[in-house]
Amino acid sequence: MDFIYESNRIYAADEQGNVLAEVVFPLEKDGVVNINRTFVDATLRGGGVAAKLLNLAYEHIKAQGLKAIPSCSYAVTFFKRNQDKNDILVDLDLDSIKVECSI
């Protein structure tokens, strides 16, 4: 699966342009993005696509020198499971984050 990078979004689409998977992380304030949406089409769920998207987002955010706040429930779970990637997070307690979306 090929992923397309935009400044605050990474996604994959089918030949018709329909979004099959995406992670969205808009700039919230200077130097801080909010990972607020992770979506994977039902036909692709269970194949590790969401984890791949979050890994790509982590690499992209880190390369840009940004910090992140995960407000999507999947992103919060991802960072709890992958604590080695918490270096990009704004100093927050993952258990106290207000979740704004779901996968």
PAKE-111674 format. One record per atom (N, C-alpha, C): atom name; x, y, z; residue number from 1; residue in one letter. Coordinates in steps of 0.001 Angstrom, whole numbers. Layout:
<rs>
atome/x/y/z/num/residu
CA/X/Y/Z/NUM/A
...
</rs>
This chain:
<rs>
atome/x/y/z/num/residu
N/844/-1172/0/1/M
CA/0/0/0/1/M
C/894/1242/0/1/M
N/594/2141/-898/2/D
CA/1341/3392/-994/2/D
C/629/4469/-181/2/D
N/1412/5218/573/3/F
CA/862/6289/1393/3/F
C/1238/7636/798/3/F
N/305/8568/894/4/I
CA/486/9919/378/4/I
C/663/10845/1578/4/I
N/1695/11678/1501/5/Y
CA/2006/12596/2593/5/Y
C/1539/13999/2246/5/Y
N/835/14613/3172/6/E
CA/528/16033/3131/6/E
C/1126/16627/4405/6/E
N/1094/17923/4563/7/S
CA/1774/18528/5712/7/S
C/1240/18017/7047/7/S
N/-55/17782/7159/8/N
CA/-637/17350/8425/8/N
C/-1545/16133/8266/8/N
N/-1194/15298/7289/9/R
CA/-2032/14129/7008/9/R
C/-1218/13119/6216/9/R
N/-1427/11841/6523/10/I
CA/-859/10750/5736/10/I
C/-2025/9826/5420/10/I
N/-2168/9442/4143/11/Y
CA/-3316/8620/3783/11/Y
C/-3012/7709/2602/11/Y
N/-3923/6764/2402/12/A
CA/-3888/5884/1240/12/A
C/-5268/5942/605/12/A
N/-5297/5903/-714/13/A
CA/-6565/5970/-1438/13/A
C/-6587/4900/-2521/13/A
N/-7795/4538/-2936/14/D
CA/-7916/3590/-4039/14/D
C/-7819/4332/-5370/14/D
N/-7971/3606/-6464/15/E
CA/-7821/4189/-7804/15/E
C/-8839/5288/-8086/15/E
N/-9988/5238/-7409/16/Q
CA/-11025/6254/-7604/16/Q
C/-10837/7462/-6680/16/Q
N/-9819/7421/-5838/17/G
CA/-9563/8531/-4930/17/G
C/-10250/8423/-3586/17/G
N/-10934/7310/-3340/18/N
CA/-11585/7108/-2048/18/N
C/-10529/6828/-980/18/N
N/-10624/7523/135/19/V
CA/-9664/7337/1226/19/V
C/-9908/5978/1876/19/V
N/-8844/5172/1927/20/L
CA/-8921/3849/2542/20/L
C/-8355/3847/3959/20/L
N/-7431/4752/4219/21/A
CA/-6812/4844/5542/21/A
C/-6175/6219/5672/21/A
N/-6221/6775/6885/22/E
CA/-5571/8066/7091/22/E
C/-5301/8319/8563/22/E
N/-4296/9132/8790/23/V
CA/-4031/9705/10104/23/V
C/-3911/11209/9878/23/V
N/-4583/11974/10729/24/V
CA/-4633/13430/10586/24/V
C/-4047/14056/11851/24/V
N/-3171/15041/11650/25/F
CA/-2506/15687/12791/25/F
C/-2303/17176/12510/25/F
N/-3395/17960/12621/26/P
CA/-3291/19401/12357/26/P
C/-2446/20119/13407/26/P
N/-1857/21220/12972/27/L
CA/-1082/22067/13871/27/L
C/-2044/22714/14861/27/L
N/-1790/22517/16133/28/E
CA/-2661/23068/17172/28/E
C/-2135/24401/17684/28/E
N/-840/24483/17871/29/K
CA/-173/25720/18277/29/K
C/1269/25596/17824/29/K
N/2050/26630/18009/30/D
CA/3431/26616/17531/30/D
C/4166/25346/17932/30/D
N/4534/24579/16933/31/G
CA/5357/23403/17160/31/G
C/4651/22190/17714/31/G
N/3312/22241/17827/32/V
CA/2567/21119/18407/32/V
C/1404/20734/17493/32/V
N/1363/19453/17123/33/V
CA/247/18933/16334/33/V
C/-657/18101/17238/33/V
N/-1901/17955/16806/34/N
CA/-2880/17144/17523/34/N
C/-3225/15945/16642/34/N
N/-2828/14758/17052/35/I
CA/-3183/13544/16297/35/I
C/-4630/13238/16664/35/I
N/-5556/13709/15817/36/N
CA/-6967/13668/16189/36/N
C/-7839/12754/15335/36/N
N/-7237/12050/14383/37/R
CA/-8049/11120/13582/37/R
C/-7166/10013/13037/37/R
N/-7634/8794/13247/38/T
CA/-7053/7622/12604/38/T
C/-8225/6863/12007/38/T
N/-8161/6608/10708/39/F
CA/-9245/5904/10026/39/F
C/-8660/4800/9172/39/F
N/-9285/3631/9236/40/V
CA/-8945/2520/8352/40/V
C/-10258/1927/7867/40/V
N/-10400/1813/6553/41/D
CA/-11592/1227/5958/41/D
C/-11797/-189/6499/41/D
N/-13048/-569/6647/42/A
CA/-13384/-1886/7203/42/A
C/-12720/-3031/6444/42/A
N/-12509/-2866/5150/43/T
CA/-11895/-3934/4349/43/T
C/-10425/-4143/4676/43/T
N/-9797/-3184/5359/44/L
CA/-8369/-3269/5684/44/L
C/-8096/-3465/7170/44/L
N/-9118/-3441/7987/45/R
CA/-8911/-3539/9435/45/R
C/-8351/-4900/9821/45/R
N/-7527/-4880/10855/46/G
CA/-6919/-6111/11350/46/G
C/-5620/-6467/10660/46/G
N/-5201/-5643/9719/47/G
CA/-3979/-5919/8972/47/G
C/-2790/-5064/9376/47/G
N/-2914/-4331/10460/48/G
CA/-1803/-3510/10930/48/G
C/-1671/-2164/10240/48/G
N/-2685/-1775/9469/49/V
CA/-2614/-518/8724/49/V
C/-2611/685/9667/49/V
N/-3431/663/10697/50/A
CA/-3473/1791/11638/50/A
C/-2125/1963/12334/50/A
N/-1513/866/12742/51/A
CA/-192/942/13384/51/A
C/843/1482/12408/51/A
N/772/1058/11152/52/K
CA/1695/1563/10135/52/K
C/1525/3074/9981/52/K
N/279/3539/9926/53/L
CA/15/4975/9810/53/L
C/598/5753/10988/53/L
N/410/5233/12195/54/L
CA/935/5936/13373/54/L
C/2453/5921/13397/54/L
N/3070/4837/12950/55/N
CA/4532/4813/12846/55/N
C/5025/5845/11840/55/N
N/4339/5946/10706/56/L
CA/4710/6944/9699/56/L
C/4508/8360/10238/56/L
N/3392/8570/10940/57/A
CA/3131/9891/11524/57/A
C/4211/10236/12547/57/A
N/4582/9273/13369/58/Y
CA/5647/9493/14354/58/Y
C/6929/9952/13658/58/Y
N/7330/9218/12634/59/E
CA/8562/9556/11909/59/E
C/8469/10945/11283/59/E
N/7319/11256/10689/60/H
CA/7106/12547/10021/60/H
C/7138/13698/11032/60/H
N/6421/13535/12132/61/I
CA/6356/14576/13159/61/I
C/7737/14806/13762/61/I
N/8440/13725/14052/62/K
CA/9782/13838/14639/62/K
C/10743/14518/13666/62/K
N/10682/14143/12391/63/A
CA/11571/14730/11384/63/A
C/11330/16227/11220/63/A
N/10098/16662/11457/64/Q
CA/9761/18083/11351/64/Q
C/10123/18855/12621/64/Q
N/10576/18150/13640/65/G
CA/10933/18805/14896/65/G
C/9730/19268/15697/65/G
N/8593/18608/15480/66/L
CA/7362/18981/16166/66/L
C/7114/18083/17373/66/L
N/6189/18491/18199/67/K
CA/5688/17686/19311/67/K
C/4233/17350/19002/67/K
N/3685/16373/19717/68/A
CA/2326/15927/19424/68/A
C/1512/15723/20688/68/A
N/214/15940/20525/69/I
CA/-784/15584/21531/69/I
C/-1682/14546/20860/69/I
N/-1777/13333/21379/70/P
CA/-2687/12352/20785/70/P
C/-4077/12478/21411/70/P
N/-5073/12852/20622/71/S
CA/-6431/12932/21158/71/S
C/-7349/11894/20537/71/S
N/-6872/11176/19547/72/C
CA/-7611/10069/18946/72/C
C/-7385/8832/19816/72/C
N/-8430/8082/20085/73/S
CA/-8307/6928/20980/73/S
C/-7265/5929/20495/73/S
N/-7192/5703/19186/74/Y
CA/-6185/4759/18688/74/Y
C/-4782/5313/18911/74/Y
N/-4592/6600/18696/75/A
CA/-3270/7201/18894/75/A
C/-2842/7101/20355/75/A
N/-3759/7328/21280/76/V
CA/-3439/7199/22703/76/V
C/-2990/5769/22994/76/V
N/-3741/4793/22496/77/T
CA/-3388/3381/22696/77/T
C/-2046/3062/22058/77/T
N/-1805/3575/20862/78/F
CA/-532/3346/20170/78/F
C/641/3821/21022/78/F
N/547/5023/21569/79/F
CA/1651/5560/22359/79/F
C/1797/4848/23702/79/F
N/710/4328/24248/80/K
CA/821/3518/25465/80/K
C/1579/2223/25174/80/K
N/1327/1638/24004/81/R
CA/1971/373/23623/81/R
C/3397/567/23114/81/R
N/3709/1741/22634/82/N
CA/5012/2028/22020/82/N
C/5675/3191/22745/82/N
N/6003/2977/23986/83/Q
CA/6528/4060/24807/83/Q
C/7866/4591/24310/83/Q
N/8555/3823/23481/84/D
CA/9805/4308/22893/84/D
C/9566/5456/21921/84/D
N/8322/5680/21546/85/K
CA/7979/6755/20616/85/K
C/7400/7978/21340/85/K
N/7348/7922/22660/86/N
CA/6758/9017/23428/86/N
C/7621/10272/23464/86/N
N/8795/10222/22848/87/D
CA/9672/11396/22830/87/D
C/9075/12576/22074/87/D
N/8100/12326/21204/88/I
CA/7482/13441/20478/88/I
C/6285/14023/21221/88/I
N/5849/13361/22278/89/L
CA/4644/13813/22968/89/L
C/4922/15018/23848/89/L
N/3946/15930/23863/90/V
CA/3970/17008/24840/90/V
C/3839/16303/26184/90/V
N/4499/16792/27180/91/D
CA/4551/16121/28476/91/D
C/3152/15970/29065/91/D
N/2494/14866/28725/92/L
CA/1134/14608/29198/92/L
C/1033/13200/29752/92/L
N/128/13018/30688/93/D
CA/-204/11695/31202/93/D
C/-1213/11086/30232/93/D
N/-841/10003/29550/94/L
CA/-1710/9409/28534/94/L
C/-3050/8950/29106/94/L
N/-3098/8634/30389/95/D
CA/-4355/8196/30992/95/D
C/-5319/9348/31251/95/D
N/-4832/10585/31199/96/S
CA/-5698/11730/31494/96/S
C/-6108/12509/30246/96/S
N/-5712/12033/29072/97/I
CA/-6028/12748/27832/97/I
C/-7506/12612/27504/97/I
N/-8115/13722/27138/98/K
CA/-9505/13721/26695/98/K
C/-9536/13215/25255/98/K
N/-10153/12059/25061/99/V
CA/-10221/11457/23731/99/V
C/-11311/12150/22932/99/V
N/-10951/12581/21706/100/E
CA/-11879/13337/20865/100/E
C/-12425/12536/19696/100/E
N/-11845/11378/19427/101/C
CA/-12308/10615/18269/101/C
C/-12163/9140/18554/101/C
N/-12598/8343/17600/102/S
CA/-12385/6901/17686/102/S
C/-12019/6402/16310/102/S
N/-11447/5222/16257/103/I
CA/-11009/4662/14977/103/I
C/-12211/4133/14220/103/I
</rs>
